[in-house]
Amino acid sequence: MLQESLIGSYNFNVLRALLESLDLLKTQAGAEIGVFDGGTSWYLLRSFPQLRLFGVDPYLAYPEYDQSRMRQAEQTAVDRLAQFGERSIRIKESSVSAAKAIPEECLDFVFVDGDHTYDAVVEDIKAWYPKVHAGGLFCGHDYSWGAFIVLSMSL
């Protein structure tokens, strides 16, 4: 089972602390771009019992993981998140395509951890930033495998 960690790839406590300390959960809806094995989604849904979370991931191979590994990660996510029922909304599409179905300013937060290339991150920001309501949180994780950016929206 997943646990909080102060270091490593699963730094769930940082995102949870931001959401709690900034009192950001107003609509009780958020999105994770790049679900992989569902670890972050599981932690957020467990931490916030009223949260509805859109989990977006096309589960396509990329240089670090072949298609077999992506299928394994997808199945792990499906199994891990099943306990949350309708609170876990799975969208198996590209980030930009999935964003088109989400109304603007309806999410408390978006956590971007999908395609880590510069161009993809720029497209994710363009597609998902408008989905977060004023005062919400738009943040990301390791877009260049070493950087962590947080933008607090104060519109």
N, C-alpha and C positions, 0 to 999 in steps of 0.2 A: 504494500500500500504506500501511497505517496506521503511524504512528510515535508514540513517546512524545512527550509535550509537557508542558511545565511550566505552560502556560496554555492556555485554550481549552476547548472542550466535551469533548475527549478527554483526560482527565487520568488515564489508565489507571495510570500509575506510582504514584499515591497509593494506590489500592486494592491493587495488587500489594505495595507496601511494607508496608501494614498486615498483609496476610495472611502475608507472610514474616517480618516482625519480631516479630509476636506468635505465630508458629509455630502457626497456626490450622488448617492442613489435616490433620485427623485422619481423617475418613471419605472425604476426597477428593471431596466433593459440595457444590455450592453452587447458588444460584439468582440469576438476574438478572430483575428485574421491570421490564419496559420495554426491549425489545431494540432496537427501531427498525431500524437498518441493520446490526446485529451487530458494531459496532466494539469495544465493551467485551468482548463474549463472545469474539470472535476473539483479542483480546489476552490474556484470562485463560486460555483454552484453550491458546494458544501458550506462555504463561509457565509453566503448570503441567501437564506432560504426563500426569499421572495423574488430573487433574480431570474429573469428570462435571458438566456444567452444565445445569441446567434453565433454559431461556430462555422467559419468559412474556410474550406480547404479543398482544392481540386484533387489532391492526392496523386500528383504526377511526379514522376522521377525527376531528379535534379542531380548535379554532380556528386553530392555527398551520399545520396541514397538512390538505389535502383528501384524499379517498379515493384519488385518483390518486397522490398523493405517498406515501401509506401503502402502496399496492400496490408502488410502486417500491422503497421502503425494505425491505419484506418480501422481495422478490426478491433484493435486494442481500444481505440477511442469509442467505437460503437458500444463495445462491452462495458467499458468504464462509465460511460455517460447514460446508459440505459436506465439506471436507477432514478434519474431526474425527470424522466418522462417528457412531457411537453415543455418543461422549462429549458430543456436543451434542444435548440433548433438547429439542425444540421443542414448546411448548405454546401453541397459538393459541386462547386463552380469556381471559376477564377474570381479573385477578389473584386475586380472592377465590374464584372458581370453581376455578381451577387449584390453589389452596392446599388445597382439600378432598381432593385425591388424594395429597398428600404427607404421610407420617407425621410425627408430632411428634418433635422433637429428633434429626433425622437429617441435618441440614445443618451444614456448617462455617461457612457464611456465607450471608446474603441481602443483595443489593444492590438497593435500591429506587430506580428511576428511571422510573416509569410515569406515570400520571395525576398531575399536579402540583397538583391542587386540594386544599385542606385536607381536605375530607371523604374524598376518595379516599386520601390519604396515611394518614389515621387508620385507614381500613378495611384498607389494606395492612399497617400495623403490627399490627393485631389478627389478621389472617389469617396473617401470615408469621413474626412473632416467635416463636411456639411451635414453629416448624419448626427453629430453630437450637438445637443442643445447648449445654449449659452450657459456658462458656468460648469459645463461638463469637463471630462478629461479625455484628451487624445494623447495616447502614449504608444511607445514601441519598445522593442527589445532587440538588441544586437543586430541592427540592420547591416552592419559591416563586420560582424563577429567581433566586436570590441567596443561598440559605442551604445549608449543607452540615452535616449532622448525622451523628455517629457514636456509636453506643451499643455499648459492649463489654459483653457479657453475662457477669456474674460471679454465677452463681446458687449 
